[in-house]
Amino acid sequence: MRSAVQFDPYTLLVRHGLAWTYFCNRQVETAIEVIEKVIDEFPRDSASHGYLGVFSAFQRLHTQALEAGNTAMALEPDTPIA
């Protein structure tokens, strides 16, 4: 997965996949780091904010989780990930 990101670092789907891979392998802090970098580059990507909300909630970072979820919903209220 890392090589896919190196090959095409601007494809959101690849970067979302990398973050989920870390999350599913219990490397949640790394997943948060990856998705925060995506948000820095693509601040209007609602899915990234939704993922940050999920990852943060898992880490019991409740304030961050709520802020990320609210941002995701504000950007795209009809998107299921939000």
N, CA, C and O atoms as a printed pandas DataFrame, in Angstrom:
     atom_number atom_name residue_name chain_id  residue_number  x_coord  y_coord  z_coord
0              1         N          MET        A               1    0.822   -1.186    0.000
1              2        CA          MET        A               1    0.000    0.000    0.000
2              3         C          MET        A               1    0.871    1.256    0.000
3              4         O          MET        A               1    0.553    2.239   -0.669
4              5         N          ARG        A               2    1.968    1.218    0.753
5              6        CA          ARG        A               2    2.863    2.377    0.787
6              7         C          ARG        A               2    3.421    2.692   -0.597
7              8         O          ARG        A               2    3.561    3.861   -0.958
8              9         N          SER        A               3    3.743    1.652   -1.379
9             10        CA          SER        A               3    4.299    1.901   -2.704
10            11         C          SER        A               3    3.258    2.548   -3.612
11            12         O          SER        A               3    3.614    3.343   -4.483
12            13         N          ALA        A               4    1.991    2.227   -3.429
13            14        CA          ALA        A               4    0.935    2.872   -4.214
14            15         C          ALA        A               4    0.867    4.358   -3.887
15            16         O          ALA        A               4    0.660    5.179   -4.780
16            17         N          VAL        A               5    1.036    4.704   -2.634
17            18        CA          VAL        A               5    1.024    6.110   -2.234
18            19         C          VAL        A               5    2.239    6.822   -2.815
19            20         O          VAL        A               5    2.134    7.963   -3.266
20            21         N          GLN        A               6    3.387    6.158   -2.806
21            22        CA          GLN        A               6    4.589    6.764   -3.386
22            23         C          GLN        A               6    4.444    6.934   -4.890
23            24         O          GLN        A               6    4.931    7.913   -5.454
24            25         N          PHE        A               7    3.783    5.996   -5.539
25            26        CA          PHE        A               7    3.583    6.058   -6.984
26            27         C          PHE        A               7    2.641    7.197   -7.356
27            28         O          PHE        A               7    2.897    7.939   -8.304
28            29         N          ASP        A               8    1.555    7.330   -6.608
29            30        CA          ASP        A               8    0.555    8.363   -6.896
30            31         C          ASP        A               8    0.088    8.990   -5.586
31            32         O          ASP        A               8   -0.965    8.620   -5.068
32            33         N          PRO        A               9    0.856    9.933   -5.045
33            34        CA          PRO        A               9    0.567   10.480   -3.715
34            35         C          PRO        A               9   -0.683   11.347   -3.638
35            36         O          PRO        A               9   -1.094   11.724   -2.541
36            37         N          TYR        A              10   -1.295   11.672   -4.767
37            38        CA          TYR        A              10   -2.448   12.566   -4.733
38            39         C          TYR        A              10   -3.784   11.862   -4.953
39            40         O          TYR        A              10   -4.823   12.519   -5.022
40            41         N          THR        A              11   -3.770   10.554   -5.063
41            42        CA          THR        A              11   -5.015    9.814   -5.203
42            43         C          THR        A              11   -5.606    9.577   -3.816
43            44         O          THR        A              11   -5.043    8.848   -3.000
44            45         N          LEU        A              12   -6.735   10.197   -3.573
45            46        CA          LEU        A              12   -7.342   10.097   -2.247
46            47         C          LEU        A              12   -7.697    8.668   -1.871
47            48         O          LEU        A              12   -7.500    8.264   -0.725
48            49         N          LEU        A              13   -8.215    7.902   -2.813
49            50        CA          LEU        A              13   -8.616    6.531   -2.510
50            51         C          LEU        A              13   -7.445    5.711   -1.981
51            52         O          LEU        A              13   -7.603    4.937   -1.037
52            53         N          VAL        A              14   -6.278    5.877   -2.582
53            54        CA          VAL        A              14   -5.088    5.148   -2.129
54            55         C          VAL        A              14   -4.714    5.588   -0.717
55            56         O          VAL        A              14   -4.406    4.754    0.134
56            57         N          ARG        A              15   -4.741    6.872   -0.471
57            58        CA          ARG        A              15   -4.354    7.375    0.842
58            59         C          ARG        A              15   -5.383    7.009    1.911
59            60         O          ARG        A              15   -5.020    6.727    3.053
60            61         N          HIS        A              16   -6.661    7.014    1.541
61            62        CA          HIS        A              16   -7.684    6.540    2.487
62            63         C          HIS        A              16   -7.445    5.067    2.802
63            64         O          HIS        A              16   -7.556    4.644    3.953
64            65         N          GLY        A              17   -7.120    4.299    1.782
65            66        CA          GLY        A              17   -6.840    2.874    1.984
66            67         C          GLY        A              17   -5.657    2.640    2.894
67            68         O          GLY        A              17   -5.675    1.732    3.726
68            69         N          LEU        A              18   -4.626    3.455    2.740
69            70        CA          LEU        A              18   -3.459    3.333    3.607
70            71         C          LEU        A              18   -3.837    3.621    5.061
71            72         O          LEU        A              18   -3.437    2.891    5.968
72            73         N          ALA        A              19   -4.602    4.676    5.275
73            74        CA          ALA        A              19   -5.026    5.012    6.635
74            75         C          ALA        A              19   -5.866    3.888    7.238
75            76         O          ALA        A              19   -5.667    3.520    8.395
76            77         N          TRP        A              20   -6.808    3.338    6.457
77            78        CA          TRP        A              20   -7.639    2.232    6.959
78            79         C          TRP        A              20   -6.802    0.987    7.239
79            80         O          TRP        A              20   -7.070    0.253    8.190
80            81         N          THR        A              21   -5.794    0.755    6.411
81            82        CA          THR        A              21   -4.920   -0.394    6.641
82            83         C          THR        A              21   -4.217   -0.264    7.985
83            84         O          THR        A              21   -4.157   -1.221    8.757
84            85         N          TYR        A              22   -3.689    0.912    8.260
85            86        CA          TYR        A              22   -3.068    1.139    9.568
86            87         C          TYR        A              22   -4.083    0.959   10.688
87            88         O          TYR        A              22   -3.794    0.319   11.699
88            89         N          PHE        A              23   -5.262    1.522   10.507
89            90        CA          PHE        A              23   -6.302    1.431   11.534
90            91         C          PHE        A              23   -6.667   -0.030   11.815
91            92         O          PHE        A              23   -6.757   -0.441   12.972
92            93         N          CYS        A              24   -6.872   -0.799   10.765
93            94        CA          CYS        A              24   -7.258   -2.204   10.931
94            95         C          CYS        A              24   -6.143   -3.053   11.525
95            96         O          CYS        A              24   -6.400   -4.128   12.067
96            97         N          ASN        A              25   -4.921   -2.580   11.428
97            98        CA          ASN        A              25   -3.780   -3.279   12.019
98            99         C          ASN        A              25   -3.404   -2.689   13.381
99           100         O          ASN        A              25   -2.289   -2.873   13.868
100          101         N          ARG        A              26   -4.341   -1.991   13.969
101          102        CA          ARG        A              26   -4.179   -1.410   15.312
102          103         C          ARG        A              26   -3.037   -0.396   15.406
103          104         O          ARG        A              26   -2.471   -0.185   16.478
104          105         N          GLN        A              27   -2.712    0.216   14.295
105          106        CA          GLN        A              27   -1.731    1.297   14.280
106          107         C          GLN        A              27   -2.499    2.609   14.107
107          108         O          GLN        A              27   -2.330    3.341   13.132
108          109         N          VAL        A              28   -3.344    2.864   15.095
109          110        CA          VAL        A              28   -4.308    3.956   14.984
110          111         C          VAL        A              28   -3.624    5.318   14.969
111          112         O          VAL        A              28   -4.052    6.209   14.235
112          113         N          GLU        A              29   -2.585    5.496   15.751
113          114        CA          GLU        A              29   -1.888    6.785   15.745
114          115         C          GLU        A              29   -1.311    7.082   14.363
115          116         O          GLU        A              29   -1.345    8.225   13.907
116          117         N          THR        A              30   -0.786    6.062   13.701
117          118        CA          THR        A              30   -0.255    6.247   12.355
118          119         C          THR        A              30   -1.385    6.542   11.376
119          120         O          THR        A              30   -1.230    7.371   10.479
120          121         N          ALA        A              31   -2.515    5.872   11.542
121          122        CA          ALA        A              31   -3.679    6.143   10.692
122          123         C          ALA        A              31   -4.113    7.599   10.831
123          124         O          ALA        A              31   -4.445    8.253    9.842
124          125         N          ILE        A              32   -4.107    8.098   12.059
125          126        CA          ILE        A              32   -4.476    9.496   12.290
126          127         C          ILE        A              32   -3.469   10.431   11.620
127          128         O          ILE        A              32   -3.857   11.429   11.013
128          129         N          GLU        A              33   -2.198   10.115   11.727
129          130        CA          GLU        A              33   -1.173   10.948   11.085
130          131         C          GLU        A              33   -1.380   10.997    9.572
131          132         O          GLU        A              33   -1.302   12.063    8.961
132          133         N          VAL        A              34   -1.643    9.841    8.977
133          134        CA          VAL        A              34   -1.844    9.775    7.525
134          135         C          VAL        A              34   -3.050   10.611    7.125
135          136         O          VAL        A              34   -2.972   11.395    6.179
136          137         N          ILE        A              35   -4.155   10.455    7.826
137          138        CA          ILE        A              35   -5.381   11.140    7.425
138          139         C          ILE        A              35   -5.291   12.640    7.717
139          140         O          ILE        A              35   -5.900   13.443    7.010
140          141         N          GLU        A              36   -4.541   13.021    8.749
141          142        CA          GLU        A              36   -4.343   14.454    9.008
142          143         C          GLU        A              36   -3.532   15.107    7.889
143          144         O          GLU        A              36   -3.783   16.260    7.539
144          145         N          LYS        A              37   -2.565   14.385    7.326
145          146        CA          LYS        A              37   -1.802   14.911    6.185
146          147         C          LYS        A              37   -2.711   15.084    4.974
147          148         O          LYS        A              37   -2.596   16.061    4.234
148          149         N          VAL        A              38   -3.612   14.130    4.780
149          150        CA          VAL        A              38   -4.558   14.238    3.672
150          151         C          VAL        A              38   -5.432   15.475    3.869
151          152         O          VAL        A              38   -5.672   16.228    2.926
152          153         N          ILE        A              39   -5.903   15.679    5.090
153          154        CA          ILE        A              39   -6.762   16.836    5.379
154          155         C          ILE        A              39   -5.998   18.138    5.155
155          156         O          ILE        A              39   -6.568   19.111    4.663
156          157         N          ASP        A              40   -4.725   18.164    5.508
157          158        CA          ASP        A              40   -3.918   19.361    5.266
158          159         C          ASP        A              40   -3.875   19.706    3.782
159          160         O          ASP        A              40   -3.926   20.878    3.409
160          161         N          GLU        A              41   -3.781   18.677    2.938
161          162        CA          GLU        A              41   -3.684   18.892    1.493
162          163         C          GLU        A              41   -5.045   19.032    0.818
163          164         O          GLU        A              41   -5.174   19.730   -0.188
164          165         N          PHE        A              42   -6.057   18.370    1.371
165          166        CA          PHE        A              42   -7.397   18.383    0.785
166          167         C          PHE        A              42   -8.424   18.691    1.881
167          168         O          PHE        A              42   -9.177   17.805    2.282
168          169         N          PRO        A              43   -8.463   19.923    2.363
169          170        CA          PRO        A              43   -9.313   20.254    3.508
170          171         C          PRO        A              43  -10.809   20.107    3.261
171          172         O          PRO        A              43  -11.585   20.051    4.215
172          173         N          ARG        A              44  -11.225   20.044    2.013
173          174        CA          ARG        A              44  -12.655   19.922    1.717
174          175         C          ARG        A              44  -13.072   18.472    1.423
175          176         O          ARG        A              44  -14.193   18.233    0.974
176          177         N          ASP        A              45  -12.193   17.522    1.669
177          178        CA          ASP        A              45  -12.533   16.113    1.467
178          179         C          ASP        A              45  -13.277   15.605    2.702
179          180         O          ASP        A              45  -12.674   15.339    3.741
180          181         N          SER        A              46  -14.572   15.479    2.571
181          182        CA          SER        A              46  -15.400   15.097    3.720
182          183         C          SER        A              46  -15.074   13.695    4.234
183          184         O          SER        A              46  -15.147   13.448    5.438
184          185         N          ALA        A              47  -14.717   12.783    3.342
185          186        CA          ALA        A              47  -14.416   11.417    3.770
186          187         C          ALA        A              47  -13.226   11.393    4.724
187          188         O          ALA        A              47  -13.232   10.655    5.710
188          189         N          SER        A              48  -12.213   12.194    4.433
189          190        CA          SER        A              48  -11.043   12.241    5.318
190          191         C          SER        A              48  -11.421   12.725    6.709
191          192         O          SER        A              48  -10.938   12.197    7.710
192          193         N          HIS        A              49  -12.272   13.714    6.765
193          194        CA          HIS        A              49  -12.733   14.196    8.075
194          195         C          HIS        A              49  -13.552   13.112    8.787
195          196         O          HIS        A              49  -13.452   12.948   10.003
196          197         N          GLY        A              50  -14.356   12.380    8.021
197          198        CA          GLY        A              50  -15.120   11.279    8.603
198          199         C          GLY        A              50  -14.216   10.194    9.163
199          200         O          GLY        A              50  -14.450    9.682   10.258
200          201         N          TYR        A              51  -13.181    9.848    8.405
201          202        CA          TYR        A              51  -12.228    8.847    8.883
202          203         C          TYR        A              51  -11.505    9.331   10.133
203          204         O          TYR        A              51  -11.304    8.566   11.076
204          205         N          LEU        A              52  -11.114   10.605   10.136
205          206        CA          LEU        A              52  -10.460   11.158   11.322
206          207         C          LEU        A              52  -11.388   11.047   12.527
207          208         O          LEU        A              52  -10.937   10.763   13.637
208          209         N          GLY        A              53  -12.669   11.269   12.313
209          210        CA          GLY        A              53  -13.634   11.125   13.400
210          211         C          GLY        A              53  -13.697    9.707   13.946
211          212         O          GLY        A              53  -13.729    9.502   15.159
212          213         N          VAL        A              54  -13.713    8.737   13.052
213          214        CA          VAL        A              54  -13.751    7.329   13.469
214          215         C          VAL        A              54  -12.476    6.955   14.215
215          216         O          VAL        A              54  -12.528    6.363   15.293
216          217         N          PHE        A              55  -11.338    7.303   13.634
217          218        CA          PHE        A              55  -10.056    6.959   14.256
218          219         C          PHE        A              55   -9.914    7.631   15.621
219          220         O          PHE        A              55   -9.439    7.020   16.579
220          221         N          SER        A              56  -10.330    8.884   15.698
221          222        CA          SER        A              56  -10.218    9.631   16.955
222          223         C          SER        A              56  -11.146    9.050   18.019
223          224         O          SER        A              56  -10.764    8.939   19.184
224          225         N          ALA        A              57  -12.347    8.683   17.627
225          226        CA          ALA        A              57  -13.276    8.085   18.584
226          227         C          ALA        A              57  -12.712    6.780   19.134
227          228         O          ALA        A              57  -12.850    6.492   20.323
228          229         N          PHE        A              58  -12.083    5.999   18.276
229          230        CA          PHE        A              58  -11.473    4.746   18.709
230          231         C          PHE        A              58  -10.392    5.004   19.758
231          232         O          PHE        A              58  -10.212    4.206   20.678
232          233         N          GLN        A              59   -9.682    6.111   19.621
233          234        CA          GLN        A              59   -8.620    6.472   20.565
234          235         C          GLN        A              59   -9.163    7.255   21.771
235          236         O          GLN        A              59   -8.399    7.707   22.623
236          237         N          ARG        A              60  -10.464    7.403   21.825
237          238        CA          ARG        A              60  -11.141    8.162   22.890
238          239         C          ARG        A              60  -10.763    9.638   22.900
239          240         O          ARG        A              60  -10.735   10.280   23.950
240          241         N          LEU        A              61  -10.480   10.149   21.742
241          242        CA          LEU        A              61  -10.216   11.577   21.563
242          243         C          LEU        A              61  -11.547   12.216   21.159
243          244         O          LEU        A              61  -11.743   12.621   20.014
244          245         N          HIS        A              62  -12.442   12.291   22.127
245          246        CA          HIS        A              62  -13.836   12.625   21.844
246          247         C          HIS        A              62  -14.035   13.995   21.219
247          248         O          HIS        A              62  -14.831   14.135   20.290
248          249         N          THR        A              63  -13.327   15.010   21.707
249          250        CA          THR        A              63  -13.483   16.346   21.145
250          251         C          THR        A              63  -13.047   16.369   19.689
251          252         O          THR        A              63  -13.742   16.922   18.837
252          253         N          GLN        A              64  -11.895   15.769   19.403
253          254        CA          GLN        A              64  -11.395   15.709   18.031
254          255         C          GLN        A              64  -12.356   14.910   17.153
255          256         O          GLN        A              64  -12.604   15.278   16.005
256          257         N          ALA        A              65  -12.890   13.831   17.685
257          258        CA          ALA        A              65  -13.820   12.992   16.922
258          259         C          ALA        A              65  -15.080   13.781   16.550
259          260         O          ALA        A              65  -15.541   13.727   15.409
260          261         N          LEU        A              66  -15.623   14.503   17.512
261          262        CA          LEU        A              66  -16.832   15.293   17.245
262          263         C          LEU        A              66  -16.564   16.405   16.243
263          264         O          LEU        A              66  -17.371   16.645   15.345
264          265         N          GLU        A              67  -15.437   17.080   16.394
265          266        CA          GLU        A              67  -15.098   18.157   15.461
266          267         C          GLU        A              67  -14.933   17.614   14.043
267          268         O          GLU        A              67  -15.424   18.211   13.085
268          269         N          ALA        A              68  -14.250   16.496   13.915
269          270        CA          ALA        A              68  -14.035   15.897   12.595
270          271         C          ALA        A              68  -15.358   15.438   11.987
271          272         O          ALA        A              68  -15.614   15.663   10.804
272          273         N          GLY        A              69  -16.188   14.803   12.791
273          274        CA          GLY        A              69  -17.490   14.351   12.296
274          275         C          GLY        A              69  -18.374   15.508   11.877
275          276         O          GLY        A              69  -19.047   15.444   10.848
276          277         N          ASN        A              70  -18.372   16.568   12.673
277          278        CA          ASN        A              70  -19.166   17.747   12.326
278          279         C          ASN        A              70  -18.661   18.400   11.048
279          280         O          ASN        A              70  -19.455   18.860   10.229
280          281         N          THR        A              71  -17.354   18.442   10.876
281          282        CA          THR        A              71  -16.789   19.003    9.644
282          283         C          THR        A              71  -17.193   18.156    8.444
283          284         O          THR        A              71  -17.577   18.690    7.403
284          285         N          ALA        A              72  -17.106   16.840    8.588
285          286        CA          ALA        A              72  -17.498   15.948    7.493
286          287         C          ALA        A              72  -18.957   16.167    7.109
287          288         O          ALA        A              72  -19.286   16.241    5.925
288          289         N          MET        A              73  -19.817   16.271    8.094
289          290        CA          MET        A              73  -21.247   16.472    7.813
290          291         C          MET        A              73  -21.515   17.850    7.204
291          292         O          MET        A              73  -22.389   17.990    6.348
292          293         N          ALA        A              74  -20.774   18.856    7.639
293          294        CA          ALA        A              74  -20.963   20.193    7.081
294          295         C          ALA        A              74  -20.526   20.248    5.614
295          296         O          ALA        A              74  -21.145   20.931    4.798
296          297         N          LEU        A              75  -19.453   19.519    5.291
297          298        CA          LEU        A              75  -18.962   19.515    3.916
298          299         C          LEU        A              75  -19.886   18.767    2.974
299          300         O          LEU        A              75  -20.127   19.213    1.853
300          301         N          GLU        A              76  -20.403   17.634    3.422
301          302        CA          GLU        A              76  -21.283   16.817    2.577
302          303         C          GLU        A              76  -22.317   16.120    3.461
303          304         O          GLU        A              76  -22.113   14.977    3.869
304          305         N          PRO        A              77  -23.395   16.783    3.751
305          306        CA          PRO        A              77  -24.389   16.214    4.675
306          307         C          PRO        A              77  -25.045   14.914    4.221
307          308         O          PRO        A              77  -25.606   14.190    5.044
308          309         N          ASP        A              78  -24.985   14.609    2.942
309          310        CA          ASP        A              78  -25.626   13.391    2.426
310          311         C          ASP        A              78  -24.667   12.227    2.265
311          312         O          ASP        A              78  -25.062   11.174    1.763
312          313         N          THR        A              79  -23.405   12.389    2.682
313          314        CA          THR        A              79  -22.408   11.326    2.536
314          315         C          THR        A              79  -22.482   10.366    3.717
315          316         O          THR        A              79  -22.412   10.807    4.864
316          317         N          PRO        A              80  -22.621    9.067    3.468
317          318        CA          PRO        A              80  -22.757    8.095    4.565
318          319         C          PRO        A              80  -21.587    8.061    5.542
319          320         O          PRO        A              80  -21.804    7.804    6.727
320          321         N          ILE        A              81  -20.342    8.311    5.092
321          322        CA          ILE        A              81  -19.199    8.235    6.004
322          323         C          ILE        A              81  -19.303    9.301    7.078
323          324         O          ILE        A              81  -18.819    9.109    8.193
324          325         N          ALA        A              82  -19.926   10.416    6.755
325          326        CA          ALA        A              82  -20.063   11.489    7.735
326          327         C          ALA        A              82  -21.043   11.052    8.775
327          328         O          ALA        A              82  -21.322   11.799    9.713
